[in-house]
Amino acid sequence: MLFALPVLLVFVVFSWGPILKGLVMSFQQTNLIDPVKWVGLENFRYVLTDPGVGQAALNTVWFTLLALLFGFPVPVLLAMFLSELRGRSWLYPTLAYLPVITPPVVAILLWRFFYDPSPSGMFNSILGSVGLGPFLWLDSPHSAMPSIVLEATWAGAGNAVIIYLAALTSVRADLYEAAELDGAGVVRRVWHVMLPHLRGVLLLMLLLQVIGTMQLFTEPLLFTGGGPQGSTMTILLLIYNYAFVNGDYGAATALSVLLALVLAVVSAVFQLATRGWSTE
Amino acid sequence: MSGDRGALSDTDRRLTRVRVPFVIGQVVVLIGLVVAGLGPLLWLLKAAISPTQDSIRSPLAWFPSGQVQWQNLATAWQQGHIGYYLGNTAIIAAGTALASLIVCTTAGYVLSVLRPRWGAVMSAGILATLFVPHIVSLVPLYLTVLKVPVVHANLTNTFWAVWLPPAANAFNVLVVKRFFDGIPREYFEAARIDGAGSIRVFTSLVLPLSRPILGVVVLLSIISSWKDYLWPLLVLTNPDLQPVSVALPKIAKVTELNIQLAGLFLALLIPVLLFLVFQRAFLRGVGLSGGIKA
């Protein structure tokens, strides 16, 4: 069974092993200096009483909600529209995918420049030309998180568009024809044929987006470092700080396990709640 | 994009009340996509060859000082060492792609063609990792790389630390396995009757037949390793080994803006070119990923 060797090796060492180790470590004190010690639920108690965790959890949920509000409908509508186009069909998806190809670090450093709070900053001069602003963007605790959401939506929308487009290619033409013969107008054809066809993918992408956005990290680290006044400190950034700034690996894994539990509960509730409508 | 027809029929398309809003919508969407997709890229190109003051004072003006600084690109490449860091990124991406390729083809072959009795268990174990958020294993994975179990090697500050962990990618394994499932079983029987062993079936039958899917796996793993930031930041602390994504924020802190923007442009150029050249395979691969996840 020579062929199974590579996959078993990498999964045991770099996937299954670390997952189990993470669970175990959340009950231990590990700082790479003192010997490893079992501390029971001590890490969890520490994490749950850290006032920073509550704030970070709220920020993370706030980001997730904002990201859903902006980031979820736009790709759906765009894909539905693009699927109706004839000819030159490669142009639109290619344009939509360019931000996805952009390495996040490049995008963030570029957007950080766009968000220059002075009146001559990129976005401020665009909005200034129609009499708005100037805005503080990343420098204000109120607008920092929405600014991050805007960039993250720009960076992620293209991916969802392509996935929806691929799903829409499999709508059978005779369904539309039948609907048309029954006298359904364009709007009703979209509502009763196109959307129901996307239902499964939509629900899945919704769940994946929630799981993905709850693990926001690079953007707050590079845009704001968690500030101003902790307004963009997310759970993942906190885990990073616990582990790689404070060297408290036990607390970091405990918080990771808690986040994973929350995600698991969210997924389970979501699956139960939508079981009725996800089947076609 | 769609097959024979979409929600709009040919008759609809001729109606004025459908056609006019549709055409207007098309123009709006196209402008929107050009501004959002191509806009930042083109602006970055302009800013990369502009003096710093031009970009800061009037970012939207067309070379207000009349100066075009082509030398910014050369300065960023040499003094900013962007060229060197891009080389590191390329080495990391190539190694990641190769490792992923080895793992997912052999795994796909075991699960789809050889099908040992314990294949189902392995398959379930791989599938299960798709449902575990990455965050659970971030810290323990870091400690694993610091001291690999059994062999006790420290992989940090070696490229192995960035090549190997991404190869444990359940998604790649499943996509490749599914593709192998589509190869007619008669081929394998014919090859076996001709006396080919399982290694020979793998190298001269399965691999050549699956070139399209392997291309997709390679492209997606190159791009994801090109985009990666957190992991190389953690495990490659030696600046000589760092990829451009880790180097850029540090360069941004100490370099003048025009050189910084030129660096960003250079770092963006290669993935964009790669994407434009292999655009079809890319978009198919991403669409495929939606199909697998659904």
Interface residues (C-beta under 8 A of the other chain):
Chain A: M1 L2 F3 A4 L5 P6 V7 L8 V10 F11 V13 F14 S15 W16 G17 P18 I19 K21 G22 L23 M25 T30 L32 L78 F81 L82 S83 E84 L85 S89 W90 L91 Y92 P93 T94 L95 A96 Y97 L98 P99 I101 T102 P103 P104 V105 V106 A107 L109 L110 F113 F114 D116 S120 G121 M122 S125 I126 W154 G158 N159 I162 I163 Y164 L165 A166 A167 L168 T169 V171 R172 A173 Y176 E177 E180 V186 R189 V190 V193 M194 G200 V201 L204 M205 L208 I211 Q215 F217 T218 L222 L236 I239 Y240 A243 F244 Y249 A252 T253 S256 V257 L259 A260 L263 S267
Chain B: M1 S2 G3 D4 R5 G6 A7 L8 S9 D12 V18 F22 G25 Q26 V29 L30 L33 V34 A36 G37 L38 P40 L41 W43 L44 S55 I56 R57 S58 P59 L60 A99 I102 V103 C104 T106 A107 Y109 V110 L114 P116 M122 G125 I126 T129 F131 V132 P133 H134 I135 V136 S137 L138 V139 P140 L141 Y142 L143 T144 L146 V148 P149 L164 P165 A167 A168 A170 V173 S198 I199 F202 I223 W226 K227 Y229 L230 L234 V244 S245 V246 L248 P249 A252 L257 Q260 L261 L264 A267 L268 P271 V272 F275 L276 Q279 R280 F282 L283 V286 G287 L288 S289 G290 G291 K293 A294
